[in-house]
Amino acid sequence: MRLGVTVMPPFPHQSMGTRHYPRNLPHGYRFDRPEVWQQLVRTAERGGFDFVLLADTGGVYREYGASIGDAVEHAAHVPVFDATAMTGFLAAATSHVGIVATRSIAGTAPYVAARTLATLDHLSDGRIGWNVVTGHHRAAAENLGADDQTPHDLRYDMADEYVELCRRLWNGWKAGAGSGDGGSALDPRATPFVPREAVTEIDFEGRFYSSRGPLNVHPSPQRGPAIFQAGASPRGIRTGARWADAVMSVQPYPAGMVRYRDAVKAEAAAQGREPSEVAVLHVIQVFTGESDAIAAEKARIYDEGVDPVAGLVVLSGHLGFDLSTVPFDTPFASLDVPGGQGLIDQYARVDEARDITVGQVAERYGRDTSQPRFVGSGATVAAQLAELFDHVGGDGFIVSPAWAPGNLEDFVDFVVPELAARGLVRTSYTPGATLRDNLRDDTTGTRSTPATPAAATAHPATTAPAHPAAASPAHPATTPPAHPAHPTRPTARENGHP
Ligand SMILES: Cc1cc2nc3c(=O)[nH]c(=O)nc-3n(C[C@H](O)[C@H](O)[C@H](O)COP(=O)(O)O)c2cc1C
């Protein structure tokens, strides 16, 4: 079972109750200093995790209420640090765990990205990953001077060419011309330092990008970073299956996890890749502790601090649609939105969630952005994860800490030993292994087999979930928002919004 962590410094971004959670940022940690995040990556390394992924976004959401006001007042994905810039701080604090930077194709030329990422891959000794994103929200495009967003599928066409050009630059130096080739480090005193015929210009002329090359950085341990991707649409899955070492998904229901896993593995095979080369990972939220009761109490206290307005801001941003313009009890599946159709399908295509309302999804978004939640002692959570892993296949999970750094410490202290006792996770790193090596490591013997149509039929959407919490769509329809009303504009309030 592969294990990763995702955070978006300076806040754990998928848990919008985190700011009010009493255990967040203990011991005088400051959210905008490196120490708390360095502690978090060291904890991931102590748990034998494959990677810590730094999410990123290029602007402040302004969809909800057509204003940035609620986003900044409720710290809804703002502030967000530049993930690539943070990578060096976190790699320097660790020795084995991978550090993955989310980086959009918008805003910088492929050459610039290829050079920065090759540099980081050298300096981290092959532990860098790149989560390739296309800039899925309008504010990010406007901040770069564009009037509007590039259309969805065209963004992925551009991403394909962007990554292809980066790959050519990383591969422009021939075998033997760098430390990425069998560890044969270059001799800084030798002349020729590198034979001239070993380094070639690439003269790339594409539809969107061009570059003469060569890259002025010698081949890094992984010849560029390991590639991550998180597209959920058919076009997004095509790009992920073509390039990625790992793809990620947030699926509130097991049926969606199975569907996503099958689609990715089938697409990888269609593109001539070995499906097991593309690890399929699902994001989860976990509350754990010494006992089931202690874990449940942590979840209860956390839920009291969840901010429904932050959920509405981020969900509106992800949908590209102002949710303040529709009544809270609008069926979520009836929305017609320009972005994030996959978000609607996550609910609309699952029997027990078909009638979920806008208000319910927004509240859940504030709580965990639709991740399945696991609550219990280490043994309880490990048993639930093992069962879900068997049920949905795929290659593992990405923990999204509900607070920093303690929520991940809980996972490593209570759940990891139980998973290790079941032989499901590594107990030590292989010396010198790169991030890509670790993602392909099969020493736990549990790597799932490629999806088959039969596997999909065996777990239809109506199958009972492995874990009740993993399937509970959201708080019940009648649950009022956890917070006192935050009226912002009459339209939102008239629509039943908090
Ligand atoms: C686990 C996960 C992490 C993601 N991280 C980021 C991120 O940090 N920055 C970003 O701009 N988009 C991020 N995305 C959005 C995806 O890159 C993609 O735009 C989104 O899943 C919609 O893809 P689709 O249009 O192919 O369905 C993430 C998505 C998922 C599921």
The ligand as a MOL file (V3000), in Angstrom:
LIG
                    3D

  0  0  0     0  0            999 V3000
M  V30 BEGIN CTAB
M  V30 COUNTS 31 33 0 0 0
M  V30 BEGIN ATOM
M  V30 1 C -6.0200 15.0250 -4.9950 0
M  V30 2 C -6.0860 16.2250 -5.8910 0
M  V30 3 C -5.1500 17.2240 -5.7360 0
M  V30 4 C -5.1910 18.3400 -6.5650 0
M  V30 5 N -4.2970 19.3420 -6.3610 0
M  V30 6 C -4.3900 20.4710 -7.0890 0
M  V30 7 C -3.5520 21.5730 -6.8230 0
M  V30 8 O -2.7550 21.5530 -5.8860 0
M  V30 9 N -3.6600 22.6650 -7.5990 0
M  V30 10 C -4.5490 22.7470 -8.6320 0
M  V30 11 O -4.5780 23.7670 -9.3090 0
M  V30 12 N -5.3690 21.7170 -8.9100 0
M  V30 13 C -5.3250 20.5970 -8.1480 0
M  V30 14 N -6.1910 19.5690 -8.3910 0
M  V30 15 C -7.1460 19.7000 -9.5020 0
M  V30 16 C -6.7620 18.8140 -10.6650 0
M  V30 17 O -5.4750 19.1240 -11.1600 0
M  V30 18 C -7.8020 18.9110 -11.7680 0
M  V30 19 O -7.8580 20.2230 -12.2870 0
M  V30 20 C -9.1640 18.5610 -11.2520 0
M  V30 21 O -9.1130 17.2800 -10.6350 0
M  V30 22 C -10.2030 18.5240 -12.3780 0
M  V30 23 O -9.7340 17.7100 -13.3790 0
M  V30 24 P -10.6840 17.3260 -14.5850 0
M  V30 25 O -11.1510 18.5970 -15.2040 0
M  V30 26 O -9.8470 16.4850 -15.5000 0
M  V30 27 O -11.8290 16.5560 -13.9620 0
M  V30 28 C -6.1760 18.4450 -7.5670 0
M  V30 29 C -7.1160 17.4270 -7.7070 0
M  V30 30 C -7.0930 16.3360 -6.8690 0
M  V30 31 C -8.1300 15.2740 -7.0480 0
M  V30 END ATOM
M  V30 BEGIN BOND
M  V30 1 1 1 2
M  V30 2 1 2 3
M  V30 3 2 2 30
M  V30 4 2 3 4
M  V30 5 1 4 5
M  V30 6 1 4 28
M  V30 7 2 5 6
M  V30 8 1 6 7
M  V30 9 1 6 13
M  V30 10 2 7 8
M  V30 11 1 7 9
M  V30 12 1 9 10
M  V30 13 2 10 11
M  V30 14 1 10 12
M  V30 15 2 12 13
M  V30 16 1 13 14
M  V30 17 1 14 15
M  V30 18 1 14 28
M  V30 19 1 15 16
M  V30 20 1 16 17
M  V30 21 1 16 18
M  V30 22 1 18 19
M  V30 23 1 18 20
M  V30 24 1 20 21
M  V30 25 1 20 22
M  V30 26 1 22 23
M  V30 27 1 23 24
M  V30 28 2 24 25
M  V30 29 1 24 26
M  V30 30 1 24 27
M  V30 31 2 28 29
M  V30 32 1 29 30
M  V30 33 1 30 31
M  V30 END BOND
M  V30 END CTAB
M  END
